[in-house]
């Protein structure tokens, strides 16, 4: 799996870390970021579908 590096405001990272750890939604910050990216891509696919931009056309 490729690794990436990114800059993130401290406030955003602090808010994200509230949901990471034992008995929380995510096991790691990386897991939270991957999940957020997948959800965002699903939302973008739905928007593209509504606007007729499916399959990389246009």
C-alpha positions, 0 to 999 in steps of 0.5 A: 500500500502506498504511503502519503504525507500531508499537512493538516491543521492541528485543530482538524487533527485534534478533532479527528483524534477524538474518534481514534483509539480503543472502543472508538470508531477508528483504530488509527488516524490513518484508518480515519483518513482512509475511511473519510477519503472513501466516503468522500469519493462515494459522495463525489461519485453520487454527485457525478452520477446525478450530473451525468458524469459517470465513467470518467466522461467529461 
